[in-house]
Amino acid sequence: MRKGFWSNGIAIVIVLAVLALIVRANRQERRFAREHEQPAAVDRPGAATVSRDGLQRTIERTRAELRRNPANVRAAVPYADALLRQARVSGNAGLGLEAERALKQVLHEEPLEYEARRMLGAVYLSEHRFRDAILEAQRARDLRPRDDWNYGVMGDGYLELGEYERAFDAFQRMMDLRPTAGAYAPRGVCARAAGQLEAALRAMQLSTDATPPNDLEALAWHHAQLGDLHRQLGRLKEAAHEFAWADHIFPGHPFAALGTARVKEAAGDTAGAAQAYEAIMAHAPSPDVAERLGDLYRALGRSDAAARQYALAETGWRVDVPQPALLGRFLAEHDRNVDEAMRLAETAAADRHDIFTEDALAWVYFKAGRVADAAAAIRRALRTGTKDQTIRAPRRRDRARVSCRVNKARQA
């Protein structure tokens, strides 16, 4: 009896030990998967159908779930993603702050919650907090070095700051890890910054082809990017087609509407372009659109209407979406306050060295009569070989370049 008891006891102990080893092995396997694989598809932005109505339904559903449990990462991450997309299609920059609050609530409860941290980097990008975005992406990268998402966030941050070599390295690492739509698009952005528009077009087409067919908002964004590249290449018919297709996929997408207005403007249809910009301002107003519309009103002889749009543009860049460099360029170009414009542009250029900030600084210096400084800033703005028409616009840049050449000739 005693012998049987002990034999059975030993057998039970052995079985329990084996079960413990199996459980431990399963836990280690799951832990390895979490540390070395991509996050589950449900947590990746764009996993569900992303239409205009779909975005709103996602926001409402996940917001309700977060009210019940603010630390629910399975709700917070798609909630933040939907809010960022909604901000993109509505022009409501405040939605980014709402996304930030939701993610920070999760991280307050679970500081090592990976999916919330990786999404927070994207939120900071939307808020133009580029160094914060890079820092969050680096933290997330340290947790999971093989997640391509983090290198994309870092690349975008470096690109906006004008640290182009770091941006290109981050994007290349992203491509090496996972050549998807999210990696092809940055390659196109890099080629565009370098003035290689045909290469940018090919890369963006690959990104478009790799975009999930159920992600309607992303598809519309991609086709709008293709349209803008065709526009910059002077292919207005192809550009118009891409913008029309973007609007068909996601009706009312502001990038599609903006592209259509720019095509009309490039074709010399001033009145038609003004009407197109008016429609945008009615649904998704922004300072850059207000400025463009003001310029068109001025060309049409509608000076009072132009002044109203310029006031909206200035207020937008001061309050709604503060952009010191763009505000400085706007003030200088429209002779509103050159001294303030110079302070704004110099403050922006102290931290950011991207080609658009340098372009703004060049224009401000030129308007202030500091021609040598303008020439130096122009060279920095053109250092990547960009062909962006915002920088190379004849109405602004050629005047400055001519003046700089004259000044250089005088000095010689």
N, C-alpha and C positions, 0 to 999 in steps of 0.2 A: 504493500500500500504506500509506504513512505517512498520506496524507490520509484514507483509510478508517478507519484506526486512530483518528485524532483525532476523526473524526465519530462513530464508535461510542462513543468515550470521553465525548464531550460529551453524547451521548444518555443514556448510563448515569448521568452526573452529574445530568442534569435529572430522570430518573426517580427517583433516590434522593432528590433534593431535594423532589420532589412527595410521595413517600412519607413523608418526615420531617415535612412540613407536615401531612399527614393524621393521622399519629400524634400530633403535637403538638395538633392540633385536637381529636382524640378525648380526649386526656388533659385538656385544658381543659374540654371538655364534661362529662366525668365529675366533675372537680373542682367545677364549678359546680353539678352535680346534688347532690353531697354537701353543699355549703354551703347550698343553698337549698331542698332538698326534705326531706320527712320520711324518717326511717330506713326501711329495707326492712321489709316486713311481718313477715319472719321474726324480726326483732329487736325487734318491738313486743310488749309483754307481752300474753298472751292469744291469740297468733296460732294456736297449736295447740289441740286440744280440751283443755279444762281441767276434768276430773272429778277425783274423789279419787284414783282409780287412775292417771289421767293425770298428776297432779301428782307422784306418787311415781315413776312411770316417767321423767318428765323430770328429776327430781332425780338419780336413779341414773345415767341416761345421761350427763348433762352433768358430773356429778361424775367419772365414769370418764374423760371426755374431758379434763377439767382435770388429772387425775393425769398424763396423758400430756403435756399442754402447758398449764401454768398460765396462760399469757398468751393463751389462745384466747378472744377476745372473743365469738365465735359460740357458745361454750358458757357463758361466764361470765355473760352478760346473761340468757339464759333460766333459768340456774341460780339467779341472784339473785331473779328474778321468781317462780319456783316456790317458793323458800324463803320469800319474804314471804307468799305466799298460804297456804303450809302453816302458817306462824306464825299467820295469821289464823284458820284453821280448827282449829288444835290448841291455841292458847294458849301455844305454846313460843316465848317471846321470844328465846331464844338463837339461833334460826335466823337472825335479822337479823344477828348478829355474823358468822355463817358467810358470809352473803351479802356483807357488807362486806369480809371478808378476800379473797374471790375477786375482787371488783372492784378492790380496791387492788393486788392482784398484777398484774392487767392494766395498771393505770395506772402501776405502777412500771416496767414494761417499755416501755409506750407512753403517756407522759403526755398526749398529745393524742388518745387514743382516745375518740371522742365518745360512742358508745353506752354505754360503761362509766361515763363521768362522769355522763350524764343519769340512769342507773339508780341511781348512788350517792346522788343527792339523795333518791330515794324510800326508799332504805334508811335514811338518816339520819332521815327522817320516822318510820319504824317504830320507831326507837330513841329517839324524842322529843328528838332533837338538832335542834331546829327552826331555829336560826340557822345551823348547819352545812348543813342542807338547803337553805336559801335561798341561801347562798353558792355551793354546788355548782350549783344551778339557774341562778344568775346567770352563772357561768363557762360553763356549757353554752349558755345563751342567747347569750352573746357570740360563741360559735362558730357557732351557727345560730339567728339571731333569729326565724325563722319556724316553729320547732318548738313547737307548742302545749303539749307535755308539760311543758316547763320552767316555763311560767307556771302550770300546775296545781300543780307542786311548790312554787313560791313562794307561791301563794295559800294552799295548805294550811298552810305554815309560818307565814305572817302570821296566818292565822285562829287557829291554836293559841296564838300569842303575844298575841292580842287586838288586833292592829293591823288593824282591820276595813276601813278605807278602802283600805289597801294590798292587802289580800286581795281585796276586791271589784274593784279595778282590774286585778289580775293575772288573775282569773277572766274578766273582761270581755274582756281581751286574748286569752285562750285561746279564748273563744267567737268572737271576731272572726276569728281565724286558721283555726279548724277546728271548726265546730259538730257535734261528735260526742257519743257517750255520755259520754266523759271530760270534756266541757265542760258538758253539761246537768246532771250531778250536782252540780258546784260551785255552779251557779246555784240548785239546790234547797237546798244547804247554806246559802247566803247568805240565801235567803228564810226558811229555818227560824230562823236566828240572829236575824232581824228580826221574828220572831213571825208571819210571813205563811205560815201552814201550808198553806192551799189553794194558794198559788202554789208552795210547795215541793213539794207533791204533784204538781202538773202538770209541773214541771221534772223531778222524779224519774221520772215516767212516761215522759217523752220520752227520758230517759237509758236507761231499761229497754228501750224499744222499739228504741233504737239500738245496744244491746249485741249483739255477735255471738252467734248461737245456739249456737255450739260452745263458748262460754266459760261453762260451767255454773256455775263458782264465782262469777263476777261476776254472773250472772243471779240466783243465790240471794241474793247480797248486796243487789242492787237490790230484789228483792221483799221482803226483810226491812226495808229502809229504807221502802218503801211501807207495810208493815205497821205500822212504828213511827209513821209520820205519821198513819195512820188511828187508831191507839191514842190519840195525843195529841189527836186531834180528837173522841175519845169514840166512835168507830165500831168497837166491839169485834168485831162480826161480820166486817166487812171486814178488820180487822187479822188476825183468826184465819185467814181465808182466805189472805191474802198469806203469812203465816208457814208455813202448811201447804204452799203451793205452793213456797216456798223450800226446804223440807225435801224435797219430792218431787224437785226439780231436782238438789239436792246433798244427799243423805241425811246427816243428822248435822251440818249446818252450824250452828255455835254461835250465830250471829245469829238463825237461825230458832228454835232451841230457847229462846234467851233471850227472844225476842219472845213465844213461846207462854206462857212462864212469867209474863211481865208482864201478858199479857191475862188469865190466870187470877187474878192478884193484883188487877188492876183490877176484875174481876167479883166480887170478894169471896170467891173460892174459895181460902182460905188454905192448906188442907191440900193441894189440888191444885197450887197454886203451889209449895209447899215440895217436893213430890215432883218437880216439873219442875226446880227449881233443884238438887235432889240429883243428878239425872241429868246435869246440866251439870257439876257439880263432879266427877263420876266420870270424865268424858272430857276436859273442857277447863276446868279450874279457873281462877278469877281472883279477885282481891280483892273486886271489886264484887259478884260473885255470892255470895261467902262472907258479905259484909255483909248482903245482902238476905236470904239464907237464915237468918242469925242473927236478924234482925228478925222473920222469920216464926216461927221457933222460940220466940222470946220471946213473941210474940202467942199462940202455942199453949200457953204455960206450960211449955215445955221449956227451962228456964234453963241446964242443964248443956250441952245441945247448942248452945244459942245462944252460950255462952261459948267453946266449941271453934271455932265458925265465926268469931267475932270475932278469936280468936287467929290463925286462918289469914289473915283479911283484913289484920290488922296486919303479920304477917310478909311477906305478899305485897307490900304497899306499901312496906315497908322494904327488902326484899332482891330479890325476883323482878323486879318492875317498879316501881322507885322512883318514887313520885309524892308529893312533899312536900305539895302543896296538898290532895290527896285524903286523905293520911294525917292531916294536921292536922285537916281537917273530921271525919274518922272519930273521932279521939281526943277531940275536943271534944264531938261529938254524943253519944258514949257515956261521957262523963265519965271518961276514962281518964288523961289528963294534959294539962290545959288549958294550962299554961305551955309545955310542949314543943309543943303544937299551935299556939300562937300564934307561936312561933319558926319553925316549919316553914312556916306559911301566909305569914308576912311575908317569909321568904326567897324563897318561890315568887313572891309578888306583886312583888318587886323587879325581876324580869325578865319575868314574864308578866302580862298585864293582860286576859286573856280573861274572859268572864263567869263561867265556872265557878271559876276561881281567885279572883275577887272575891267570889263567893258563899261559897266556903270561908272566906275572910278575914272576911266579915261574920258568919258563924256563930261563928267562933272568938272574935271580939271580943265578940259578944253573950254567949257563955258566960263570958268573962273579966270581964264587967261594964262593958266599954267601949262603952256604948250609942251615943254620938255617932259613934265610929269605925265601929261596926257600921252605923249609918244611912248614912254616906257610902259604905261598901263596897256596901251593898245597892243604892244608886242607881247605882253603877257596874255592878253585876251585871245590872241591869235596863235599862241604857242603850240596848240595841239593840231593845228591845221584845219580847224573847224570851218565849215561853210554855212553855219547857222545864219539865217537871214536876219535874225534879231541883232546879231553883232555886225554883220556886213551890210546892213541896210544903207543904201546910198544916201538917203536923206539925212543920216547922222554921221555914219562912220567915214564916208569919203571926204566930207568937209574937214573932219578932224585930221585925217591922214594928209590931206593937201596942206593944211596949215602947219602940220609938223614938218613936212618936207621943206616948206618955205623957210621955217625957222632954222632948220638944219642947214639949209643953203646959206642963210645969212651968217650963221656962226662960222661957216667955212670961209 
